[in-house]
Amino acid sequence: MVTTTANRVLRNTTPAVTERIQERTACRLRHYESHPGEIPERLRELDREWDIERTLETGSSSLTLLGLILGTTVNKKWLLLSAGVQGFFLQHAIQGWCPPLPALRSLGVRTLQEIEDERHALLAILQEPRA
């Protein structure tokens, strides 16, 4: 089944993990509400944060290249690694799920939208009038 792009990762993340990611973000936002001077540095951190797609793309590419190198230099059976990784990456593109997704989400790797939501909330804090 092909899923929509916007929510495919969230649909394949357990509610408990999504809630934990959202709570961590909310906790950070509460901190920055009382420490607005620290927001510019946090915004720079968000610019450097890797989202789930970039993380999966890098892992997929790295394992595929490893399989190709080992397949051509050690044993042709290593080419199965490349085929398997790309099969799962295709599954992620179509359905939004692949084997590393649950582990990466459990580690707190966020979607681009989750990162951007935090960015917009931080910018809104900066816009609030101070007493």
DSSP file (Angstrom, degrees, kcal/mol; ACC not computed):
  #  RESIDUE AA STRUCTURE BP1 BP2  ACC     N-H-->O    O-->H-N    N-H-->O    O-->H-N    TCO  KAPPA ALPHA  PHI   PSI    X-CA   Y-CA   Z-CA
    1    1 A M              0   0    0      0, 0.0     2,-0.5     0, 0.0     0, 0.0   0.000 360.0 360.0 360.0 129.7    0.0    0.0    0.0
    2    2 A V        -     0   0    0     94,-0.0     2,-0.2    93,-0.0    93,-0.2  -0.736 360.0-158.8 -85.9 129.3    1.4    3.4   -1.0
    3    3 A T        -     0   0    0     91,-2.2     5,-0.1    -2,-0.5    93,-0.1  -0.679  26.7 -90.4-105.9 162.5    1.0    6.0    1.8
    4    4 A T     >  -     0   0    0     -2,-0.2     4,-0.6     1,-0.1     3,-0.2  -0.365  32.6-127.4 -68.2 150.9    1.0    9.8    1.6
    5    5 A T  T >4 S+     0   0    0      1,-0.2     3,-0.8     2,-0.2     4,-0.4   0.897  97.5  64.2 -66.9 -42.4    4.3   11.4    2.0
    6    6 A A  T 34 S+     0   0    0      1,-0.2    -1,-0.2     2,-0.1     4,-0.2   0.833 118.7  16.7 -58.3 -40.0    3.4   13.9    4.7
    7    7 A N  T 3> S+     0   0    0     -3,-0.2     4,-2.5     1,-0.1    -1,-0.2   0.228  86.6 111.8-120.7  15.4    2.7   11.4    7.5
    8    8 A R  H <X S+     0   0    0     -3,-0.8     4,-0.7    -4,-0.6    -1,-0.1   0.859  83.2  45.3 -65.7 -35.2    4.2    8.1    6.4
    9    9 A V  H >4 S+     0   0    0     -4,-0.4     3,-0.8     2,-0.2    -1,-0.2   0.926 113.3  50.1 -71.4 -43.5    6.9    8.0    9.1
   10   10 A L  H >4 S+     0   0    0      1,-0.3     3,-1.4     2,-0.2    -2,-0.2   0.877 107.1  55.1 -62.1 -36.7    4.5    9.1   11.9
   11   11 A R  H 3< S+     0   0    0     -4,-2.5    -1,-0.3     1,-0.3    -2,-0.2   0.739 110.9  46.3 -67.0 -21.6    2.0    6.4   10.8
   12   12 A N  T << S+     0   0    0     -3,-0.8     2,-0.4    -4,-0.7    -1,-0.3   0.154  96.7  87.6-108.1  17.5    4.8    3.8   11.2
   13   13 A T  S <  S-     0   0    0     -3,-1.4    84,-0.0    84,-0.0    88,-0.0  -0.955  85.8-110.7-114.4 135.0    6.0    5.1   14.5
   14   14 A T     >  -     0   0    0     -2,-0.4     4,-2.4     1,-0.1     3,-0.4  -0.316  25.5-120.0 -62.7 146.4    4.4    3.7   17.7
   15   15 A P  H  > S+     0   0    0      0, 0.0     4,-2.7     0, 0.0     5,-0.2   0.852 112.7  57.0 -56.2 -35.4    2.3    6.3   19.6
   16   16 A A  H  > S+     0   0    0      2,-0.2     4,-2.1     1,-0.2     5,-0.1   0.906 108.7  45.3 -64.1 -40.8    4.5    6.0   22.7
   17   17 A V  H  > S+     0   0    0     -3,-0.4     4,-2.4     2,-0.2    -1,-0.2   0.926 113.6  49.3 -68.7 -44.4    7.7    6.9   20.7
   18   18 A T  H  X S+     0   0    0     -4,-2.4     4,-2.5     1,-0.2    -2,-0.2   0.923 111.8  49.6 -59.4 -44.0    5.9    9.8   18.9
   19   19 A E  H  X S+     0   0    0     -4,-2.7     4,-2.6    -5,-0.2    -1,-0.2   0.896 109.5  51.2 -62.3 -40.8    4.7   11.0   22.3
   20   20 A R  H  X S+     0   0    0     -4,-2.1     4,-2.2     2,-0.2    -1,-0.2   0.904 110.8  48.2 -64.6 -41.1    8.2   10.8   23.8
   21   21 A I  H  X S+     0   0    0     -4,-2.4     4,-1.9     2,-0.2    -2,-0.2   0.922 113.3  47.9 -63.7 -43.9    9.6   12.8   20.9
   22   22 A Q  H  X S+     0   0    0     -4,-2.5     4,-2.6     1,-0.2    -2,-0.2   0.882 110.6  51.5 -65.0 -38.3    6.9   15.4   21.3
   23   23 A E  H  X S+     0   0    0     -4,-2.6     4,-2.5     2,-0.2    -1,-0.2   0.890 107.8  52.0 -67.4 -38.8    7.4   15.6   25.1
   24   24 A R  H  X S+     0   0    0     -4,-2.2     4,-2.2     2,-0.2    -1,-0.2   0.915 111.7  47.4 -61.8 -41.4   11.1   16.2   24.6
   25   25 A T  H  X S+     0   0    0     -4,-1.9     4,-2.6     2,-0.2    -2,-0.2   0.932 111.7  49.6 -64.8 -45.3   10.4   19.0   22.2
   26   26 A A  H  X S+     0   0    0     -4,-2.6     4,-2.2     1,-0.2    -2,-0.2   0.885 109.7  52.1 -61.4 -39.0    7.8   20.5   24.6
   27   27 A C  H  X S+     0   0    0     -4,-2.5     4,-1.9     2,-0.2    -1,-0.2   0.915 110.0  48.3 -64.1 -43.1   10.3   20.3   27.5
   28   28 A R  H  X S+     0   0    0     -4,-2.2     4,-2.5     1,-0.2    -2,-0.2   0.919 110.2  52.0 -62.0 -43.2   12.9   22.2   25.4
   29   29 A L  H  X S+     0   0    0     -4,-2.6     4,-1.7     1,-0.2    -2,-0.2   0.892 106.9  52.4 -63.0 -38.9   10.4   24.8   24.4
   30   30 A R  H  X S+     0   0    0     -4,-2.2     4,-1.0     2,-0.2    -1,-0.2   0.903 109.9  50.3 -61.6 -39.9    9.5   25.4   28.1
   31   31 A H  H >X S+     0   0    0     -4,-1.9     4,-0.8     1,-0.2     3,-0.8   0.943 110.9  47.4 -61.6 -47.9   13.2   25.9   28.8
   32   32 A Y  H 3< S+     0   0    0     -4,-2.5    -1,-0.2     1,-0.3    -2,-0.2   0.740 100.2  66.5 -71.9 -21.7   13.6   28.4   26.0
   33   33 A E  H 3< S+     0   0    0     -4,-1.7    -1,-0.3     1,-0.2    -2,-0.2   0.879 111.4  36.1 -62.4 -35.6   10.5   30.3   27.1
   34   34 A S  H << S+     0   0    0     -4,-1.0    -2,-0.2    -3,-0.8    -1,-0.2   0.551 125.8  41.3 -92.7  -7.5   12.5   31.2   30.2
   35   35 A H    ><  +     0   0    0     -4,-0.8     3,-2.0    -5,-0.1     4,-0.3  -0.452  63.3 157.5-133.5  61.4   15.8   31.5   28.5
   36   36 A P  G >   +     0   0    0      0, 0.0     3,-1.4     0, 0.0    -1,-0.1   0.744  68.2  70.4 -62.3 -22.6   15.1   33.3   25.2
   37   37 A G  G 3  S+     0   0    0      1,-0.3     4,-0.3     2,-0.1    -5,-0.1   0.725  95.0  55.6 -65.7 -19.7   18.7   34.4   24.9
   38   38 A E  G <> S+     0   0    0     -3,-2.0     4,-1.8     1,-0.2     3,-0.3   0.530  83.0  89.9 -88.0  -7.3   19.7   30.8   24.2
   39   39 A I  H <> S+     0   0    0     -3,-1.4     4,-2.8    -4,-0.3     5,-0.2   0.890  78.1  58.3 -62.2 -42.7   17.3   30.5   21.2
   40   40 A P  H  > S+     0   0    0      0, 0.0     4,-1.8     0, 0.0    -1,-0.2   0.905 108.4  47.2 -56.5 -39.7   19.7   31.6   18.5
   41   41 A E  H  > S+     0   0    0     -3,-0.3     4,-2.1    -4,-0.3    -2,-0.2   0.904 111.1  51.3 -66.7 -39.7   22.1   28.8   19.4
   42   42 A R  H  X S+     0   0    0     -4,-1.8     4,-2.4     1,-0.2    -1,-0.2   0.900 107.1  53.6 -63.9 -38.9   19.3   26.3   19.4
   43   43 A L  H  X S+     0   0    0     -4,-2.8     4,-1.6     1,-0.2    -1,-0.2   0.888 107.8  50.7 -62.0 -38.2   18.2   27.5   16.0
   44   44 A R  H  X S+     0   0    0     -4,-1.8     4,-1.0    -5,-0.2    -1,-0.2   0.889 108.9  52.0 -65.3 -37.9   21.7   26.9   14.8
   45   45 A E  H >X S+     0   0    0     -4,-2.1     4,-1.0     1,-0.2     3,-0.6   0.908 107.2  52.3 -62.7 -41.5   21.6   23.4   16.3
   46   46 A L  H 3< S+     0   0    0     -4,-2.4     3,-0.3     1,-0.2    -1,-0.2   0.847 102.7  59.2 -64.3 -32.9   18.3   22.7   14.4
   47   47 A D  H 3< S+     0   0    0     -4,-1.6    -1,-0.2     1,-0.2    -2,-0.2   0.820 112.0  40.8 -62.4 -29.7   20.0   23.8   11.2
   48   48 A R  H << S+     0   0    0     -4,-1.0    -1,-0.2    -3,-0.6    -2,-0.2   0.574  89.0 112.7 -95.1 -10.8   22.5   20.9   11.8
   49   49 A E     <  -     0   0    0     -4,-1.0     2,-0.4    -3,-0.3    66,-0.0  -0.417  64.0-133.4 -68.7 132.5   20.1   18.3   13.0
   50   50 A W        -     0   0    0     -2,-0.2    60,-0.4     4,-0.1     2,-0.1  -0.724  18.0-143.2 -85.2 130.0   19.6   15.3   10.7
   51   51 A D     >  -     0   0    0     -2,-0.4     4,-2.3    58,-0.1    60,-0.2  -0.360  31.2 -96.5 -84.6 173.3   16.0   14.3   10.1
   52   52 A I  H  > S+     0   0    0     58,-2.3     4,-2.7     1,-0.2     5,-0.2   0.852 122.1  54.0 -60.6 -37.9   14.9   10.7    9.7
   53   53 A E  H  > S+     0   0    0      2,-0.2     4,-2.8     1,-0.2    -1,-0.2   0.938 110.1  45.4 -64.8 -46.4   15.0   10.8    5.9
   54   54 A R  H  > S+     0   0    0      2,-0.2     4,-2.3     1,-0.2     5,-0.2   0.902 113.6  51.0 -63.9 -39.5   18.6   12.1    5.8
   55   55 A T  H  X S+     0   0    0     -4,-2.3     4,-2.3     2,-0.2    -2,-0.2   0.934 113.4  43.9 -62.8 -46.6   19.6    9.5    8.4
   56   56 A L  H  X S+     0   0    0     -4,-2.7     4,-2.8     2,-0.2     5,-0.2   0.893 112.6  52.6 -66.4 -39.6   18.0    6.6    6.4
   57   57 A E  H  X S+     0   0    0     -4,-2.8     4,-2.5    -5,-0.2     5,-0.2   0.912 111.4  46.5 -61.9 -42.5   19.4    7.9    3.1
   58   58 A T  H  X S+     0   0    0     -4,-2.3     4,-2.5     2,-0.2    -2,-0.2   0.923 114.5  46.6 -66.9 -44.5   22.9    8.0    4.5
   59   59 A G  H  X S+     0   0    0     -4,-2.3     4,-2.5    -5,-0.2     5,-0.2   0.917 113.7  48.4 -63.4 -43.1   22.6    4.5    6.1
   60   60 A S  H  X S+     0   0    0     -4,-2.8     4,-2.3     2,-0.2    -2,-0.2   0.930 113.6  46.3 -62.9 -46.7   21.1    3.0    3.0
   61   61 A S  H  X S+     0   0    0     -4,-2.5     4,-2.7    -5,-0.2     5,-0.2   0.917 113.0  49.9 -62.8 -43.7   23.8    4.5    0.7
   62   62 A S  H  X S+     0   0    0     -4,-2.5     4,-2.4     1,-0.2    -2,-0.2   0.935 113.7  43.9 -62.9 -47.4   26.6    3.4    3.0
   63   63 A L  H  X S+     0   0    0     -4,-2.5     4,-2.5     2,-0.2    -1,-0.2   0.871 113.3  52.2 -67.4 -35.8   25.4   -0.2    3.3
   64   64 A T  H  X S+     0   0    0     -4,-2.3     4,-2.3    -5,-0.2    -2,-0.2   0.941 111.5  46.1 -64.3 -46.7   24.8   -0.4   -0.4
   65   65 A L  H  X S+     0   0    0     -4,-2.7     4,-2.8     2,-0.2     5,-0.2   0.904 111.8  52.1 -62.2 -41.0   28.3    0.9   -1.2
   66   66 A L  H  X S+     0   0    0     -4,-2.4     4,-2.9    -5,-0.2     5,-0.3   0.932 109.9  49.0 -59.6 -46.0   29.7   -1.5    1.4
   67   67 A G  H  X S+     0   0    0     -4,-2.5     4,-2.3     1,-0.2    -2,-0.2   0.891 112.3  48.4 -61.1 -40.2   27.9   -4.4   -0.2
   68   68 A L  H  X S+     0   0    0     -4,-2.3     4,-1.7     2,-0.2    -2,-0.2   0.920 113.2  46.6 -66.2 -44.1   29.1   -3.4   -3.7
   69   69 A I  H  X S+     0   0    0     -4,-2.8     4,-1.7     2,-0.2     5,-0.3   0.951 117.3  42.5 -63.9 -48.9   32.7   -3.1   -2.6
   70   70 A L  H  X>S+     0   0    0     -4,-2.9     4,-2.7     1,-0.2     5,-2.0   0.861 112.0  56.3 -66.3 -34.1   32.7   -6.4   -0.7
   71   71 A G  H  <5S+     0   0    0     -4,-2.3    -1,-0.2    -5,-0.3    -2,-0.2   0.827 114.2  38.2 -66.5 -31.5   30.7   -8.1   -3.5
   72   72 A T  H  <5S+     0   0    0     -4,-1.7    -1,-0.2    -3,-0.2    -2,-0.2   0.699 128.8  30.6 -92.1 -20.3   33.4   -7.1   -6.1
   73   73 A T  H  <5S+     0   0    0     -4,-1.7    -3,-0.2     2,-0.2    -2,-0.2   0.723 131.6  18.2-110.1 -26.2   36.5   -7.7   -3.9
   74   74 A V  T  <5S-     0   0    0     -4,-2.7     2,-0.3    -5,-0.3    -3,-0.2   0.815 123.5 -20.3-111.8 -62.4   35.6  -10.5   -1.4
   75   75 A N    > < -     0   0    0     -5,-2.0     3,-2.0     1,-0.1    -1,-0.3  -0.967  47.7-128.9-157.6 134.7   32.6  -12.6   -2.4
   76   76 A K  G >  S+     0   0    0     -2,-0.3     3,-1.9     1,-0.3     4,-0.3   0.721 102.0  75.9 -60.2 -21.5   29.7  -12.0   -4.8
   77   77 A K  G >  S+     0   0    0      1,-0.3     3,-1.7     2,-0.2     4,-0.4   0.769  80.3  71.4 -62.6 -23.6   27.3  -13.0   -2.0
   78   78 A W  G X> S+     0   0    0     -3,-2.0     3,-1.2     1,-0.3     4,-0.9   0.723  79.8  74.7 -64.8 -19.4   27.9   -9.6   -0.5
   79   79 A L  H <> S+     0   0    0     -3,-1.9     4,-2.2     1,-0.3    -1,-0.3   0.762  82.6  69.2 -63.7 -22.8   25.9   -8.1   -3.4
   80   80 A L  H <> S+     0   0    0     -3,-1.7     4,-2.9    -4,-0.3    -1,-0.3   0.825  91.6  59.6 -63.4 -30.8   22.8   -9.5   -1.5
   81   81 A L  H <> S+     0   0    0     -3,-1.2     4,-2.7    -4,-0.4     5,-0.2   0.948 106.5  46.0 -60.7 -47.9   23.5   -6.8    1.1
   82   82 A S  H  X S+     0   0    0     -4,-0.9     4,-2.3     1,-0.2     5,-0.2   0.921 114.2  48.0 -60.8 -44.2   23.1   -4.1   -1.5
   83   83 A A  H  X S+     0   0    0     -4,-2.2     4,-2.1     2,-0.2    -2,-0.2   0.925 113.7  46.9 -64.2 -44.1   20.0   -5.7   -2.9
   84   84 A G  H  X S+     0   0    0     -4,-2.9     4,-2.3     2,-0.2     5,-0.2   0.926 112.3  49.1 -64.2 -45.4   18.4   -6.2    0.5
   85   85 A V  H  X S+     0   0    0     -4,-2.7     4,-2.3     1,-0.2    -1,-0.2   0.928 113.2  46.6 -61.0 -45.8   19.2   -2.6    1.7
   86   86 A Q  H  X S+     0   0    0     -4,-2.3     4,-2.3    -5,-0.2    -1,-0.2   0.847 109.2  55.5 -68.9 -32.0   17.8   -1.1   -1.5
   87   87 A G  H  X S+     0   0    0     -4,-2.1     4,-1.9    -5,-0.2    -1,-0.2   0.927 111.2  44.1 -62.0 -44.4   14.7   -3.3   -1.2
   88   88 A F  H  X S+     0   0    0     -4,-2.3     4,-2.2     2,-0.2    -2,-0.2   0.857 111.5  53.7 -68.9 -34.0   14.0   -2.0    2.3
   89   89 A F  H  X S+     0   0    0     -4,-2.3     4,-2.2     2,-0.2    -2,-0.2   0.885 107.9  50.4 -67.9 -36.9   14.7    1.5    1.2
   90   90 A L  H  X S+     0   0    0     -4,-2.3     4,-2.1     2,-0.2     5,-0.2   0.908 108.3  52.9 -63.3 -41.8   12.2    1.2   -1.6
   91   91 A Q  H  X>S+     0   0    0     -4,-1.9     4,-3.4     1,-0.2     5,-0.8   0.903 108.6  50.3 -60.0 -40.8    9.7   -0.1    1.0
   92   92 A H  H  X5S+     0   0    0     -4,-2.2     4,-1.5     4,-0.2    -1,-0.2   0.917 109.1  51.3 -63.6 -42.2   10.4    3.0    3.1
   93   93 A A  H  <5S+     0   0    0     -4,-2.2    -1,-0.2     1,-0.2    -2,-0.2   0.875 120.6  34.3 -62.4 -36.7    9.8    5.3    0.0
   94   94 A I  H  <5S+     0   0    0     -4,-2.1   -91,-2.2     3,-0.1    -2,-0.2   0.910 137.0  16.2 -85.3 -45.9    6.5    3.6   -0.7
   95   95 A Q  H  <5S-     0   0    0     -4,-3.4    -3,-0.2     2,-0.3    -2,-0.2   0.655  94.2-118.7-107.2 -19.6    5.1    2.8    2.7
   96   96 A G  S  <<S+     0   0    0     -4,-1.5     2,-0.4    -5,-0.8    -4,-0.2   0.603  79.7 100.6  89.0  11.3    7.2    4.8    5.2
   97   97 A W        +     0   0    0     -6,-0.6    -1,-0.3    -9,-0.1    -2,-0.3  -0.977  33.9 153.9-130.8 145.2    8.6    1.8    7.0
   98   98 A C    >   -     0   0    0     -2,-0.4     3,-1.7    -6,-0.1    -9,-0.1  -0.945  55.9 -91.8-156.6 162.7   11.9    0.0    6.9
   99   99 A P  T 3> S+     0   0    0      0, 0.0     4,-0.5     0, 0.0    -1,-0.0   0.815 120.8  47.0 -52.6 -40.4   13.8   -2.1    9.5
  100  100 A P  H 3> S+     0   0    0      0, 0.0     4,-2.7     0, 0.0     5,-0.3   0.678  90.8  86.2 -77.3 -11.5   15.9    0.7   11.1
  101  101 A L  H <> S+     0   0    0     -3,-1.7     4,-2.8     1,-0.2     5,-0.3   0.920  87.1  47.8 -56.7 -50.9   13.0    3.1   11.4
  102  102 A P  H  > S+     0   0    0      0, 0.0     4,-2.2     0, 0.0    -1,-0.2   0.910 114.9  46.6 -59.2 -40.3   11.7    1.9   14.8
  103  103 A A  H  X S+     0   0    0     -4,-0.5     4,-1.6     2,-0.2    -2,-0.2   0.929 113.8  47.2 -66.9 -44.1   15.2    2.0   16.3
  104  104 A L  H  <>S+     0   0    0     -4,-2.7     5,-2.4     1,-0.2     4,-0.3   0.906 113.1  48.2 -65.2 -41.0   16.0    5.4   14.9
  105  105 A R  H ><5S+     0   0    0     -4,-2.8     3,-1.5    -5,-0.3    -1,-0.2   0.895 108.6  54.8 -65.8 -38.2   12.7    6.9   16.0
  106  106 A S  H 3<5S+     0   0    0     -4,-2.2    -1,-0.2    -5,-0.3    -2,-0.2   0.829 104.1  55.3 -63.0 -30.4   13.2    5.4   19.5
  107  107 A L  T 3<5S-     0   0    0     -4,-1.6    -1,-0.3    -5,-0.1    -2,-0.2   0.530 127.0-103.8 -78.2  -6.1   16.6    7.1   19.6
  108  108 A G  T < 5 +     0   0    0     -3,-1.5     2,-0.4     1,-0.3    -3,-0.2   0.591  62.6 159.4  97.0  11.5   14.7   10.4   19.0
  109  109 A V      < -     0   0    0     -5,-2.4    -1,-0.3   -58,-0.1     2,-0.2  -0.574  30.3-151.5 -70.3 124.0   15.5   11.0   15.3
  110  110 A R        -     0   0    0     -2,-0.4   -58,-2.3   -60,-0.4   -57,-0.2  -0.496  11.8-108.3-100.7 162.9   12.8   13.3   14.1
  111  111 A T     >  -     0   0    0    -60,-0.2     4,-2.0    -2,-0.2     5,-0.2  -0.424  36.7-108.8 -76.7 162.2   11.0   14.1   10.9
  112  112 A L  H  > S+     0   0    0      1,-0.2     4,-2.8     2,-0.2     5,-0.2   0.890 121.5  55.0 -58.7 -39.2   11.7   17.3    9.1
  113  113 A Q  H  > S+     0   0    0      1,-0.2     4,-2.5     2,-0.2    -1,-0.2   0.897 105.8  50.8 -63.5 -40.0    8.3   18.5   10.1
  114  114 A E  H  > S+     0   0    0      2,-0.2     4,-1.6     1,-0.2    -1,-0.2   0.896 112.3  47.2 -64.5 -39.3    9.0   17.8   13.8
  115  115 A I  H  X S+     0   0    0     -4,-2.0     4,-2.2     2,-0.2    -2,-0.2   0.930 113.3  48.0 -65.8 -45.1   12.2   19.8   13.5
  116  116 A E  H  X S+     0   0    0     -4,-2.8     4,-2.7     1,-0.2     5,-0.2   0.853 106.5  57.5 -66.3 -34.8   10.5   22.7   11.7
  117  117 A D  H  X S+     0   0    0     -4,-2.5     4,-2.0     2,-0.2    -1,-0.2   0.917 108.5  46.7 -60.7 -42.5    7.6   22.7   14.3
  118  118 A E  H  X S+     0   0    0     -4,-1.6     4,-2.5     2,-0.2    -2,-0.2   0.927 111.0  52.5 -64.5 -43.0   10.2   23.3   17.0
  119  119 A R  H  X S+     0   0    0     -4,-2.2     4,-2.4     1,-0.2    -2,-0.2   0.931 110.7  46.8 -57.6 -47.3   11.9   26.0   14.9
  120  120 A H  H  X S+     0   0    0     -4,-2.7     4,-2.0     1,-0.2    -1,-0.2   0.875 111.4  51.6 -65.5 -37.1    8.6   27.9   14.4
  121  121 A A  H  X S+     0   0    0     -4,-2.0     4,-1.9    -5,-0.2    -1,-0.2   0.900 110.2  49.3 -66.0 -39.9    7.8   27.6   18.1
  122  122 A L  H  X S+     0   0    0     -4,-2.5     4,-2.0     2,-0.2    -2,-0.2   0.913 110.5  49.9 -65.2 -42.0   11.2   29.1   19.0
  123  123 A L  H  X S+     0   0    0     -4,-2.4     4,-1.3     1,-0.2    -1,-0.2   0.869 108.5  53.5 -64.1 -35.6   10.7   31.9   16.5
  124  124 A A  H  X S+     0   0    0     -4,-2.0     4,-0.9     2,-0.2    -1,-0.2   0.881 105.8  53.4 -66.0 -37.2    7.3   32.6   18.0
  125  125 A I  H >< S+     0   0    0     -4,-1.9     3,-0.8     1,-0.2    -2,-0.2   0.915 107.0  52.0 -62.5 -41.7    8.9   32.8   21.5
  126  126 A L  H 3< S+     0   0    0     -4,-2.0    -1,-0.2     1,-0.2    -2,-0.2   0.820 108.2  52.2 -63.4 -29.6   11.3   35.4   20.2
  127  127 A Q  H 3< S+     0   0    0     -4,-1.3    -1,-0.2    -5,-0.1    -2,-0.2   0.647  84.9 106.9 -80.7 -16.0    8.4   37.4   18.8
  128  128 A E  S << S-     0   0    0     -4,-0.9     2,-0.2    -3,-0.8    -3,-0.0  -0.396  80.0-111.8 -66.7 136.8    6.5   37.5   22.1
  129  129 A P        -     0   0    0      0, 0.0     2,-0.4     0, 0.0    -1,-0.1  -0.492  31.0-136.8 -68.0 137.0    6.6   40.9   23.8
  130  130 A R              0   0    0     -2,-0.2     0, 0.0     1,-0.1     0, 0.0  -0.756 360.0 360.0 -97.0 140.6    8.7   40.8   27.0
  131  131 A A              0   0    0     -2,-0.4    -1,-0.1     0, 0.0     0, 0.0   0.457 360.0 360.0 -85.7 360.0    7.4   42.5   30.2
